[in-house]
Amino acid sequence: MNSIKLRLTFLVLFFFSSQGYIFDKGRKSYKSHRQIHTESQKSYDLQEKLISLNLKVFSQKDFEYLQSLRKDFTNEDRKKALSDIIQFYAEKKTITLKRKIKAYIKYEKQYVLQLNKMLPFYEAEIKYYTTIFLSLWVLSLLLIYYYTVRSTFKPIRTLYKRMLEFLNNRYTYEFSVPKTNEVGNLHATFNSLAQRVLKNMDELKTLDKAKSEFLSIASHELRTPLTSIKGSLSLLKMGLVGEFDEKAINLMNIAENETDRLIRLINDLLDLAKMEAGKFPLKKNWCSLNDLVEQTITSMSGLSATANVPVEAKGIPAIDIYADKDRIQQVLTNFLSNAIKYNPKGKSVTIETEIDSQENLYILVSDQGEGINPEDQEIIFQKFRQSTGPNNPLVKGTGLGLAIAKALIEEHDGTINVRSKPKQGATFYFTLKNWRYQLQHEEQNRVAS
């Protein structure tokens, strides 16, 4: 009988049956106690009636009252004695009736005295059964509560903790043997599910490691011949083996550009592999945010001029950030590159900063393009994913830029995201926690205050 339901049912049935038995015994004692009180009261009433009885005048009403009392008597001696009184009263034998009434009242007093002697016994019984009834009630409730807590609530709390550990990646392989009941079945099901998930996670980690190693090896092996191809194309363009016509030079330019694009893709893949393997060290130092933004805008001036999309920095405060300058510039470059590609010609792209109530520094890059659909905003930071649609035609690229930017910002303990609505442009931003006002700026604020 391992089922919690069966055990609880047994406990409840035992509780009600025992309570019912004790209640019935107490009820009988109480009924006997009340009956003694009733009999005593009737005896007192009868004695008063007999004392006040008018022996000279026959009363039909008194006669009927005495007869009705006689019917309720269970004691044959009392019934016979009262019958004699009724008979003499009907025959109006006054002298005999007085004697009978006197004797009967004396007998009734003895009878009431005997009844009253039984009252303490029944009162003690009532107290006894009441005490047992209440004790059993409390004991049964405590027993049911204890069993419910031990067999249900405690195992469920334990299982809940295991689930939280599993959710927070702190789950171990130390599986306890569950009991053979309903909660135990739930525990066993969770253990089976957890084992299957952990097994799949191990397989996924192995596959991911193999994938990362493959990307790293393949990228490294591809970069060497591509560098050689790029060098050969440069030598050909320089006329090392003779002069080429304009059509041939254009073809070589295309080949060189595509080679550069492949090399950038390979570099991105190598960076991602290093980040996923946790082997991507950052060189953090204090650096000026203004200088970093100006350098990024300068480096993007060629693309900006070609696309006719000016880049503006608005109200960048005198702030130093503690970060890997090159990697933050890489993120900004990616933001600006995407903004310029999607921005209408002649309209500007802006770089701004914000500081929230938790003193997180926000660096924002905003464009005035078609915006990004809500469903696309969740996927654009994933590897090899881009925002495409009628308003956002596929821009030639790898889909790795934002994934790398996300990984770099997370390495800086920051967050990265986008704010956008269709037809209202897009604002890409990331946050940095470690920053400070520049000393000169702090000194100016101190003097001003």
QUIFEN-V537924 format. One record per residue. N is the residue number from 0. RES is the residue in one letter. SS is DSSP state (H for helix, E for strand, L for the rest). PHI is phi in whole degrees, -180 to 180 (NA if undefined). OMEGA is omega in whole degrees, -180 to 180 (NA if undefined). Layout:
N:RES:SS:PHI:OMEGA
N:RES:SS:PHI:OMEGA
//
This chain:
0:M:L:NA:-177
1:N:L:-92:-178
2:S:L:-69:177
3:I:H:-62:-179
4:K:H:-62:180
5:L:H:-65:-180
6:R:H:-66:178
7:L:H:-64:178
8:T:H:-62:178
9:F:H:-62:-180
10:L:H:-62:-179
11:V:H:-66:178
12:L:H:-64:177
13:F:H:-62:180
14:F:H:-61:-176
15:F:H:-71:-180
16:S:H:-67:179
17:S:H:-66:178
18:Q:H:-64:179
19:G:H:-65:180
20:Y:H:-64:-180
21:I:H:-65:179
22:F:H:-64:-180
23:D:H:-66:178
24:K:H:-64:178
25:G:H:-65:179
26:R:H:-64:179
27:K:H:-65:178
28:S:H:-64:179
29:Y:H:-65:180
30:K:H:-65:178
31:S:H:-65:178
32:H:H:-63:179
33:R:H:-68:180
34:Q:H:-66:178
35:I:H:-63:177
36:H:H:-60:-178
37:T:H:-66:179
38:E:H:-63:179
39:S:H:-63:-179
40:Q:H:-65:178
41:K:H:-64:179
42:S:H:-65:177
43:Y:H:-63:-180
44:D:H:-62:-180
45:L:H:-66:179
46:Q:H:-63:178
47:E:H:-62:180
48:K:H:-65:-180
49:L:H:-67:179
50:I:H:-66:-177
51:S:L:-89:-176
52:L:L:-69:178
53:N:L:-84:-175
54:L:L:-82:-177
55:K:L:-87:-177
56:V:L:-119:179
57:F:L:-76:180
58:S:L:-119:179
59:Q:H:-63:-179
60:K:H:-65:178
61:D:H:-65:180
62:F:H:-61:180
63:E:H:-66:179
64:Y:H:-63:179
65:L:H:-65:178
66:Q:H:-66:179
67:S:H:-66:178
68:L:H:-68:-178
69:R:H:-64:-179
70:K:H:-64:-177
71:D:H:-81:-176
72:F:L:-73:175
73:T:L:-103:179
74:N:L:-82:-175
75:E:H:-66:179
76:D:H:-65:178
77:R:H:-64:-179
78:K:H:-62:-179
79:K:H:-67:-180
80:A:H:-65:179
81:L:H:-69:178
82:S:H:-64:177
83:D:H:-63:180
84:I:H:-64:180
85:I:H:-63:-179
86:Q:H:-65:180
87:F:H:-66:178
88:Y:H:-67:179
89:A:H:-67:180
90:E:H:-84:177
91:K:L:61:175
92:K:L:-90:-168
93:T:H:-64:-175
94:I:H:-66:179
95:T:H:-64:-178
96:L:H:-65:179
97:K:H:-64:-180
98:R:H:-66:180
99:K:H:-65:-179
100:I:H:-65:180
101:K:H:-62:179
102:A:H:-67:-178
103:Y:H:-67:179
104:I:H:-62:177
105:K:H:-63:179
106:Y:H:-65:-179
107:E:H:-63:178
108:K:H:-65:177
109:Q:H:-66:-180
110:Y:H:-65:179
111:V:H:-65:178
112:L:H:-63:178
113:Q:H:-64:179
114:L:H:-62:-177
115:N:H:-66:177
116:K:H:-68:-179
117:M:H:-85:-177
118:L:H:-60:180
119:P:H:-59:179
120:F:H:-64:-179
121:Y:H:-69:176
122:E:H:-64:178
123:A:H:-66:178
124:E:H:-62:-180
125:I:H:-61:178
126:K:H:-63:-179
127:Y:H:-62:-178
128:Y:H:-69:177
129:T:H:-65:178
130:T:H:-61:180
131:I:H:-64:-179
132:F:H:-61:-180
133:L:H:-67:180
134:S:H:-64:178
135:L:H:-63:179
136:W:H:-62:-180
137:V:H:-64:-179
138:L:H:-63:180
139:S:H:-65:178
140:L:H:-63:179
141:L:H:-64:-180
142:L:H:-65:179
143:I:H:-64:179
144:Y:H:-63:-179
145:Y:H:-61:-179
146:Y:H:-66:180
147:T:H:-64:179
148:V:H:-64:-176
149:R:H:-70:-174
150:S:H:-94:-175
151:T:H:-122:-173
152:F:H:-65:-178
153:K:H:-64:176
154:P:H:-61:179
155:I:H:-68:176
156:R:H:-62:178
157:T:H:-62:179
158:L:H:-65:178
159:Y:H:-63:178
160:K:H:-64:179
161:R:H:-63:178
162:M:H:-65:178
163:L:H:-64:177
164:E:H:-61:179
165:F:H:-64:-180
166:L:H:-65:-178
167:N:L:-98:175
168:N:L:60:177
169:R:L:-117:-176
170:Y:L:-79:-179
171:T:L:-110:179
172:Y:L:-90:-179
173:E:L:-83:-178
174:F:L:-87:177
175:S:L:-84:180
176:V:L:-80:-177
177:P:L:-75:177
178:K:L:-76:-178
179:T:L:-90:174
180:N:L:-143:-175
181:E:H:-61:179
182:V:H:-67:177
183:G:H:-62:177
184:N:H:-63:177
185:L:H:-63:179
186:H:H:-63:-180
187:A:H:-64:178
188:T:H:-64:179
189:F:H:-65:178
190:N:H:-60:179
191:S:H:-63:179
192:L:H:-64:-179
193:A:H:-64:179
194:Q:H:-62:180
195:R:H:-66:180
196:V:H:-64:180
197:L:H:-63:177
198:K:H:-64:178
199:N:H:-64:179
200:M:H:-64:177
201:D:H:-62:179
202:E:H:-65:179
203:L:H:-65:178
204:K:H:-63:179
205:T:H:-64:179
206:L:H:-65:-180
207:D:H:-66:178
208:K:H:-64:179
209:A:H:-64:179
210:K:H:-64:-180
211:S:H:-63:179
212:E:H:-65:178
213:F:H:-64:179
214:L:H:-61:-179
215:S:H:-63:-179
216:I:H:-68:-179
217:A:H:-64:-179
218:S:H:-65:-180
219:H:H:-64:-179
220:E:H:-71:180
221:L:H:-78:-174
222:R:H:-66:-178
223:T:H:-64:178
224:P:H:-66:179
225:L:H:-67:176
226:T:H:-62:178
227:S:H:-65:179
228:I:H:-63:180
229:K:H:-62:178
230:G:H:-65:179
231:S:H:-65:178
232:L:H:-64:179
233:S:H:-63:179
234:L:H:-65:178
235:L:H:-64:-180
236:K:H:-65:180
237:M:L:-75:177
238:G:L:83:-178
239:L:L:-64:180
240:V:L:-112:179
241:G:L:121:-178
242:E:L:-84:177
243:F:L:-118:177
244:D:L:-76:-174
245:E:H:-64:-180
246:K:H:-64:180
247:A:H:-67:179
248:I:H:-64:177
249:N:H:-62:178
250:L:H:-63:178
251:M:H:-66:177
252:N:H:-63:178
253:I:H:-61:180
254:A:H:-62:-180
255:E:H:-67:179
256:N:H:-64:180
257:E:H:-67:176
258:T:H:-65:177
259:D:H:-61:-180
260:R:H:-66:177
261:L:H:-64:179
262:I:H:-63:178
263:R:H:-64:178
264:L:H:-61:180
265:I:H:-64:177
266:N:H:-62:178
267:D:H:-63:179
268:L:H:-63:177
269:L:H:-64:178
270:D:H:-61:180
271:L:H:-62:179
272:A:H:-61:179
273:K:H:-66:-180
274:M:H:-63:-179
275:E:H:-67:179
276:A:L:-85:-179
277:G:L:71:-178
278:K:L:-119:-179
279:F:L:-122:-176
280:P:L:-70:176
281:L:L:-104:178
282:K:L:-106:-175
283:K:L:-87:175
284:N:E:-150:174
285:W:E:-76:179
286:C:E:-144:-177
287:S:E:-79:178
288:L:H:-67:179
289:N:H:-60:-180
290:D:H:-62:-179
291:L:H:-64:180
292:V:H:-65:180
293:E:H:-63:179
294:Q:H:-64:180
295:T:H:-66:179
296:I:H:-63:179
297:T:H:-63:-179
298:S:H:-68:-180
299:M:L:-96:-174
300:S:H:-63:180
301:G:H:-64:179
302:L:H:-64:-180
303:S:H:-65:-179
304:A:H:-68:180
305:T:H:-62:-179
306:A:H:-84:-177
307:N:L:58:179
308:V:L:-129:180
309:P:L:-70:178
310:V:E:-113:-177
311:E:E:-122:173
312:A:E:-104:-175
313:K:L:-111:170
314:G:L:58:177
315:I:L:-74:-177
316:P:L:-74:179
317:A:L:-78:-173
318:I:E:-128:170
319:D:E:-105:177
320:I:E:-118:177
321:Y:E:-100:-173
322:A:E:-161:171
323:D:L:-82:-173
324:K:H:-57:-177
325:D:H:-63:-177
326:R:H:-74:176
327:I:H:-66:176
328:Q:H:-64:177
329:Q:H:-63:179
330:V:H:-65:179
331:L:H:-60:179
332:T:H:-61:178
333:N:H:-64:178
334:F:H:-60:-178
335:L:H:-67:179
336:S:H:-60:178
337:N:H:-64:-179
338:A:H:-63:180
339:I:H:-65:-179
340:K:H:-63:-176
341:Y:H:-94:-174
342:N:L:-82:175
343:P:L:-64:180
344:K:L:-64:178
345:G:L:88:179
346:K:L:-100:-170
347:S:L:-93:171
348:V:E:-109:-174
349:T:E:-118:173
350:I:E:-117:-179
351:E:E:-136:176
352:T:E:-132:174
353:E:E:-140:176
354:I:E:-131:-177
355:D:L:-89:-176
356:S:L:-68:176
357:Q:L:-90:179
358:E:L:62:170
359:N:L:-90:-180
360:L:E:-89:177
361:Y:E:-104:174
362:I:E:-116:-170
363:L:E:-119:174
364:V:E:-123:-174
365:S:E:-118:174
366:D:L:-120:-179
367:Q:L:-120:-177
368:G:L:-81:-175
369:E:L:-78:-179
370:G:L:84:-177
371:I:L:-125:179
372:N:L:-64:-179
373:P:H:-55:-178
374:E:H:-68:179
375:D:H:-82:-177
376:Q:H:-65:-179
377:E:L:-84:-173
378:I:L:-112:-171
379:I:L:-69:179
380:F:L:-93:176
381:Q:L:-91:-178
382:K:L:-67:175
383:F:L:61:178
384:R:L:-120:178
385:Q:L:-135:177
386:S:L:-84:-179
387:T:L:-128:-180
388:G:L:165:-180
389:P:L:-59:-179
390:N:L:-93:-179
391:N:L:-129:179
392:P:L:-62:-177
393:L:L:-62:176
394:V:L:-88:-176
395:K:L:-63:-179
396:G:L:-178:-176
397:T:L:-96:-174
398:G:L:77:-180
399:L:L:-104:-173
400:G:H:-57:-178
401:L:H:-71:176
402:A:H:-64:177
403:I:H:-67:179
404:A:H:-59:179
405:K:H:-61:180
406:A:H:-64:-180
407:L:H:-66:-180
408:I:H:-67:178
409:E:H:-65:174
410:E:H:-65:176
411:H:L:-92:-179
412:D:L:63:178
413:G:L:-111:178
414:T:L:-124:-179
415:I:E:-138:-178
416:N:E:-166:-179
417:V:E:-140:172
418:R:E:-115:-177
419:S:E:-161:171
420:K:L:-133:179
421:P:L:-56:179
422:K:L:72:-178
423:Q:L:-124:177
424:G:L:75:-179
425:A:E:-142:176
426:T:E:-125:175
427:F:E:-91:-178
428:Y:E:-147:171
429:F:E:-141:-177
430:T:E:-117:174
431:L:E:-132:-178
432:K:L:-91:-175
433:N:L:-95:178
434:W:E:-153:179
435:R:E:-157:171
436:Y:E:-71:180
437:Q:L:-66:-175
438:L:H:-57:180
439:Q:H:-62:179
440:H:H:-66:178
441:E:H:-64:180
442:E:H:-66:178
443:Q:H:-64:178
444:N:H:-64:-180
445:R:H:-66:179
446:V:H:-64:-180
447:A:H:-63:-178
448:S:L:-78:NA
//
